[in-house]
Amino acid sequence: MCGIAGWFNAPQNKQRLESMLRSIRHRGPEGTGTFESDQVSFGNTRLAFVDLEAGQQPLSNETGTLWLTCNGEIFNHSELRSQLAGRHAFRTECDVEVILHLYEEYGVEGFKQLNGQYAFALWDSIRRKFILCRDRLGICPFFYTFSGSTLYFASEIKALLTIPELHREPDFQVLQDIWTFWTPLPGKTPFKNIFEVLPAHHYTLEEGKGDVRKECYWQLDFTEERWTENAAKEAFASIFDDAVRIRLKADVPVASYLSGGVDSSLIGAFASRYASTLHTFSIAFQHPDYDESEHQLQVARHLGTAHHVTRCTADDLAAALRKMVWHTEVPQLRAGPVSMLPLSENVSRHGLKAVLTGEGADEFFMGYDLFKETAVRRFMAKDPQSPMRRSLVSRLYPYLPGRDKFRSLELAMQEGLEQSDHMLFSHLFRWNNTARLQGYFHPEIRAELAPRPYEDRLAEILPEGFACWDSPQRAQTLEIMTFMTPYLLSSQGDRVAMANGVEGRFPFLDHRLVEFANSLPLTLKLRSLKQDKYVVRKTAESMLPADIAYRTKFPYRAPIHDIFKSSSFQPTGELLSEENLKKTGIFSPQAAMKLLNKAKKENMSSEMEQMALMGIATTQLWYDLFIRNNYP
C-alpha cells in the first residue's frame, strides 16, 4: 500500500502537493512521485511490493492520456494482465497498471473485475473525467473535501488539513454517531465538510460540471443456495486457499498475525503451504484477563513458524495513546487500536511490511456473540417471563469473569424485547447502551444534538433488500457496515498498521469468499450457541489442534482501565484537567473529572465507564491535535 493525495479542478501548486504528501509519508517511506497538469495534480508516497524498481507511481497508459495514482494491491493482476496483454501495451510489472487498461477496455465497468484492496484516482484527459474509486469493503481509506469548485482527496484526513483554505471544525452529529456506533458511519468523518468515499463506489466528476456522480458497483447479497456440508467444506477450502495464496504474492516476504483463535490460525496453516518460512506476530498483555499468548504459542509450535511476541504493558498503551489518535484521526471508545501500534511496529522492526490477518471471518461466518445474543433475545421475546429462556443468557460471553455478572446481564437483555421485529433489533441494545454515555457531553452540546432515528442515520449505507432479509442476515449486514468497515478495517486495521509502514491483507475479505459465505444457509455458519463459524471450524479440524479449531471466540480487547493508572498517561492526562475540558467545551468538566478520579483510585469494572473514559480522553486528544492544530 501507500498514500495518495491531490486535487481536481485547480492549477498546479507544487508546494501544496508536496505538503499533502509529506503529511502521509509514513504510509509510503520508500519514495514519492507526482503528476501535474493544468487541472489535475496528484501524487503518491510508495510502500513497494511488486516491481520494486519500475513500479513508481503515478502511472500512465502508453499514450499518456490516462493517469493513475493508487493506494492498495490488485491481487488478480497476473490474470488480468494475461487477459489484456494482447490489446494493451504494459509499461511496468506493477500490479495496479491493470486498472488503466481495464478502464480503456471497459470504462468504469472494468473495476468490477478487480480482486484486491484499493483506493485510486484516475484522470481521463480525453473525456475530461476525474474518477475516485474504493474497494468493495473499504479496506483502504479514502477522503475528500471541496474548497469552492476544487475537489481535494487523500488517503488520510491530515493531508486535507494542510490546505490553508480548509476551515477546521468538529461535526458534532458525527461525534454523536461515534458515541452510539463506536465509530463514524461510512461516508462520514468527525470534521465538518470532510467526507469519505463510500466502499464499493466510484465517484465521477467532469470538467464544467459541479456535481459528483456516485455509483455503487457491488453490494452485499444474501441469496441462499443449496449446499451440502461436504460441498460447502470443499468450496470453502478451495476459495480460501486461493485467497491466501494470492495475498502472499509480492517481491518481498509477507508475514501473518496470530491471535490464538481459529481464524488467524487457519490463515497460518494455509499460508505455511506457500511460504518456506512464515513469520508470525502476536501480542501478549501483562493483564491476564486479556492475554492469549498460551494459545498463540501453541499454534506457532504446531505450524513451525518463526514466531515473534510483542509484550504490551499498561505503560506501553498509555505512551502510544497520542500517536494512536494522530493516526486514526477519530476519537475512540475502545483500546484495541492503541495496542495494535506496538504490534505493527514489531513487524516493521523485523524488516517486514505486509501481514495476513483474520478480519471478516466473524462477520461473514457468524462468530460473534452478538449473533448468538440476537437469537437468544428473539427467543426470549416470545415468552419474556420464562426463566428457562432467560437462563440462556448464561451461555453467552463465557470469557466474562464472575458468575454474578450474568444476573445483571440477564435483566439488561430483557430491555427492548418488544422490538424484536424491528429491522435493526440485533444492534439496538448495544447502540442504546452506548448512546447513554452522551450524558457526559456538555449540556450545551446535548441541547444541539436532537435525537435522530437510527433508520435515517443508516439510510445511505444499507443495501437494497435489507428490510426484506431475515434477522440473522440483517444482523450480519449491520455488523459489517457499522463496525467492521469503519472500525476494524480502519482504526484497528489500516491506520495503526500503516502508521509503521505495514500493510494488512485480509483473506476472509476476498469478495469471492464473501459471496460464498453469504450464499450459505444459516446452519453452515451458526448451528447452535456452541457451534459458530461451522464450515470454517470443520475445515480447521484436519489442520489445527482440536482445542484451537473449536476454541470459543475470545474477542480481541485491551485493558482500558490500566492505561489511566499508568505514569505514562500523565502528559495526556493534562488534557483532562478542568481547565482544558472547559476550553474544549465538549464534555461536562465535573462529570469527566469524577470519572477520571474514580479510574485512578480503583479498578473500574464497568465496561461502559471504561468506554466513556476512553472516549473523553481520545476526544480531547483529537480536538487538541486536529482542531487546535497542535500537530506532533
Secondary structure, DSSP 8 states (H G I E B T S, - for coil): -EEEEEEESS---HHHHHHHHHTTGGG-TT-EEEEE-SSEEEEEEE---SSTTT--SSEE-TTSSEEEEEEEEETTHHHHHHHHTTTS------TTHHHHHHHHHHGGGGGGG--EEEEEEEEETTTTEEEEEE-TT--S--EEEEETTEEEEESSHHHHTT-TT----B-HHHHHHHHHHSS--TT--SBTTEEE--TTEEEEEETT--S-EEEE------------HHHHHHHHHHHHHHHHHHHT-SSS--EEE--SSHHHHHHHHHHTTT-SS-EEEEEEESSTTT--HHHHHHHHHHHT-EEEEEEE-HHHHHHHHHHHHHHH-S--SSSHHHHHHHHHHHHHHTT--EEE--TTHHHHTT-SHHHHHHHHHHHHHTSTT-HHHHHGGGGS-TTSS-THHHHHHHHHTTTTGGGTTSTTHHHHHHHHHHHGGGGGB-HHHHHH-----HHHHHTTTS-TTGGGS-HHHHHHHHHIIIIIIIIIIIIIIIHHHHTTT-EEE-GGG-HHHHHHHHHS-GGGT--BTTB-SHHHHHHHTTTS-HHHHT---------HHHHTTSGGGHHHHGGGSHHHHHHH-SB-HHHHHHHHHHHHHS----HHHHHHHHHHHHHHHHIIIIIS----
